[in-house]
Amino acid sequence: LYGIKCAKCNIGFSKNDFVMRARSKVYHIECFRCVACSRQLIPGDEFALREDGLFCRADHDVVERASLGPGDPLSPLHPARPLQM
């Protein structure tokens, strides 16, 4: 009743459940997925924990670029800022 619940499905854990932790949030193994592409994240994967859920690295980068917009001077696609190699 008062135990820790999964941050995704809000169902409690049994003593035999394997869990994944991201900061203060705890997830069932099956629930530890990217909210955009539903890919299961495993130990060693790079991911972002945002207010709207877990994102794999690729989807997080897409969301970040979309939020900056093409007119933002910090955007890597801004014409006044050439790419460095």
LINRADA-V85279 format. One record per residue. N is the residue number from 1. SS is DSSP state (alpha for helix, beta for strand, coil for the rest). NEAR is the number of other ideal C-beta (glycine too) atoms within 10 Angstrom. D_CENTER is the distance of its C-alpha to the mean C-alpha in Angstrom with 1 decimal. Layout:
n	ss	near	d_center
N	SS	NEAR	D_CENTER
N	SS	NEAR	D_CENTER
//
This chain:
n	ss	near	d_center
1	coil	3	27.6
2	coil	5	26.2
3	coil	7	24.0
4	coil	10	20.3
5	beta	13	18.4
6	coil	19	15.1
7	coil	20	12.4
8	coil	17	11.8
9	coil	11	15.4
10	coil	8	17.3
11	coil	11	19.7
12	beta	12	21.2
13	coil	15	21.3
14	coil	7	24.6
15	coil	4	25.9
16	coil	5	25.3
17	coil	13	21.6
18	coil	9	19.2
19	beta	13	16.1
20	beta	21	12.8
21	beta	10	12.1
22	beta	14	9.5
23	coil	7	11.8
24	coil	7	13.9
25	beta	14	12.0
26	beta	18	13.3
27	beta	19	12.4
28	beta	17	14.9
29	coil	13	14.4
30	coil	13	14.5
31	coil	17	11.9
32	coil	24	9.2
33	beta	20	7.9
34	coil	20	5.8
35	coil	14	7.2
36	coil	16	8.8
37	coil	11	10.5
38	coil	8	10.6
39	coil	14	10.6
40	beta	13	10.9
41	coil	19	9.1
42	coil	10	12.1
43	coil	6	13.3
44	coil	5	13.4
45	coil	13	10.4
46	coil	10	8.6
47	beta	19	4.8
48	beta	16	3.6
49	beta	14	4.2
50	beta	12	6.0
51	coil	4	9.1
52	coil	9	8.3
53	beta	13	5.6
54	beta	24	2.5
55	beta	24	2.4
56	beta	21	5.2
57	alpha	13	7.4
58	alpha	13	9.8
59	alpha	17	8.1
60	alpha	18	6.6
61	alpha	12	10.3
62	alpha	14	11.8
63	alpha	16	10.5
64	alpha	13	11.7
65	alpha	14	14.9
66	alpha	9	15.5
67	alpha	9	15.3
68	alpha	15	17.7
69	coil	11	20.2
70	coil	10	23.0
71	coil	9	25.4
72	coil	12	23.3
73	coil	8	25.0
74	coil	8	21.8
75	coil	15	20.7
76	coil	9	21.3
77	coil	12	23.1
78	coil	14	25.6
79	coil	8	29.1
80	coil	5	30.6
81	coil	11	28.2
82	coil	7	29.0
83	coil	6	26.7
84	coil	4	27.6
85	coil	3	28.1
//
